Amino acid sequence: MINGISAEVQSQLVLSVISSLHDAKVNVLALVMDGHTINQNMVNLLGCKIMSDTINSSIQHPSDSSQNVYIFFDACHLLKI
């Protein structure tokens, strides 16, 4: 469904979905994903650094500045591949 989507578009979609869930009273604590290259690029665009010596694994919630959304890769999936 999203074959060929860019990291820029994906990051905007993720922020939009987190905001929509917040409006529906759903508290998003974390975003878990596989380590696909597009996902890694999206994480970097969102301001996280997960695959480096200096780790920053959270972003400010787009609708609630007092809350963070933590981002990490699914360890079981990474081990499988």
Backbone hydrogen bonds in HBPLUS format (Angstrom, degrees):
<---DONOR---> <-ACCEPTOR-->    atom                        ^
c    i                          cat <-CA-CA->   ^        H-A-AA   ^      H-
h    n   atom  resd res      DA  || num        DHA   H-A  angle D-A-AA Bond
n    s   type  num  typ     dist DA aas  dist angle  dist       angle   num
A0005-ILE N   A0002-ILE O   3.03 MM   3  5.52 156.3  2.09 144.2 140.0     1
A0010-GLN N   A0006-SER O   2.95 MM   4  6.15 164.5  1.97 151.9 157.0     2
A0011-SER N   A0007-ALA O   2.91 MM   4  6.02 155.8  1.97 143.2 149.0     3
A0012-GLN N   A0008-GLU O   3.18 MM   4  6.45 155.4  2.25 144.5 150.6     4
A0013-LEU N   A0009-VAL O   2.93 MM   4  6.20 154.8  1.99 151.3 158.7     5
A0014-VAL N   A0010-GLN O   2.93 MM   4  6.15 159.2  1.97 152.2 157.4     6
A0015-LEU N   A0011-SER O   3.07 MM   4  6.28 165.0  2.09 147.3 150.9     7
A0016-SER N   A0012-GLN O   2.96 MM   4  6.10 153.8  2.03 143.3 151.0     8
A0017-VAL N   A0013-LEU O   2.87 MM   4  6.09 158.5  1.91 152.3 157.6     9
A0018-ILE N   A0014-VAL O   2.95 MM   4  6.16 163.4  1.98 153.7 158.1    10
A0019-SER N   A0015-LEU O   3.02 MM   4  6.19 156.3  2.08 143.4 149.8    11
A0020-SER N   A0016-SER O   2.90 MM   4  6.14 157.4  1.95 147.5 154.1    12
A0021-LEU N   A0017-VAL O   2.87 MM   4  6.06 158.4  1.92 152.8 158.3    13
A0022-HIS N   A0018-ILE O   3.00 MM   4  6.19 150.5  2.09 141.7 149.9    14
A0023-ASP N   A0019-SER O   3.00 MM   4  6.31 153.7  2.07 147.4 154.1    15
A0024-ALA N   A0020-SER O   3.11 MM   4  6.38 134.8  2.32 137.1 149.0    16
A0024-ALA N   A0021-LEU O   3.08 MM   3  4.97 127.6  2.37  91.9 106.1    17
A0026-VAL N   A0021-LEU O   2.79 MM   5  5.07 163.9  1.82 151.3 147.9    18
A0025-LYS N   A0022-HIS O   2.95 MM   3  4.99 155.7  2.01 109.9 112.4    19
A0070-TYR N   A0029-LEU O   2.92 MM  41  6.25 168.3  1.93 146.4 142.8    20
A0031-LEU N   A0070-TYR O   2.72 MM  39  6.20 147.3  1.82 158.2 167.9    21
A0072-PHE N   A0031-LEU O   3.08 MM  41  6.52 161.2  2.12 161.5 165.3    22
A0033-MET N   A0072-PHE O   3.24 MM  39  6.73 147.8  2.35 144.7 153.6    23
A0074-ASP N   A0033-MET O   2.74 MM  41  5.58 155.1  1.80 148.6 153.8    24
A0039-ASN N   A0036-HIS O   2.97 MM   3  5.22 115.8  2.39 102.9 118.6    25
A0040-GLN N   A0036-HIS O   2.95 MM   4  6.32 155.0  2.01 154.8 162.9    26
A0041-ASN N   A0037-THR O   2.91 MM   4  6.18 159.5  1.95 151.5 156.8    27
A0042-MET N   A0038-ILE O   2.84 MM   4  6.05 153.0  1.91 146.6 154.6    28
A0043-VAL N   A0039-ASN O   2.93 MM   4  6.12 161.2  1.96 149.8 154.2    29
A0044-ASN N   A0040-GLN O   3.08 MM   4  6.37 156.3  2.14 145.0 151.1    30
A0045-LEU N   A0041-ASN O   2.94 MM   4  6.22 154.8  2.00 147.1 154.1    31
A0046-LEU N   A0042-MET O   2.91 MM   4  6.23 143.3  2.05 148.5 159.0    32
A0048-CYS N   A0043-VAL O   3.04 MM   5  5.50 158.7  2.09 157.3 150.5    33
A0047-GLY N   A0044-ASN O   3.00 MM   3  5.14 152.6  2.07 102.9 111.6    34
A0049-LYS N   A0056-ASN O   2.95 MM   7  4.98 151.8  2.03 128.8 137.9    35
A0056-ASN N   A0049-LYS O   2.92 MM   7  4.98 154.2  1.99 127.7 136.2    36
A0071-ILE N   A0057-SER O   2.79 MM  14  5.38 166.8  1.81 147.1 150.8    37
A0059-ILE N   A0069-VAL O   2.89 MM  10  5.36 156.3  1.95 145.8 152.1    38
A0069-VAL N   A0059-ILE O   2.82 MM  10  5.36 158.8  1.87 155.2 162.1    39
A0061-HIS N   A0067-GLN O   2.87 MM   6  5.50 170.4  1.88 151.6 148.8    40
A0067-GLN N   A0064-ASP O   3.00 MM   3  5.69 164.7  2.03 127.7 129.8    41
A0078-LEU N   A0074-ASP O   3.00 MM   4  6.31 157.8  2.05 152.4 159.3    42
A0079-LEU N   A0075-ALA O   2.91 MM   4  6.17 155.7  1.97 153.3 159.2    43
A0080-LYS N   A0076-CYS O   3.03 MM   4  6.19 149.7  2.12 141.5 149.9    44
A0081-ILE N   A0077-HIS O   3.12 MM   4  6.43 149.6  2.22 149.2 155.6    45
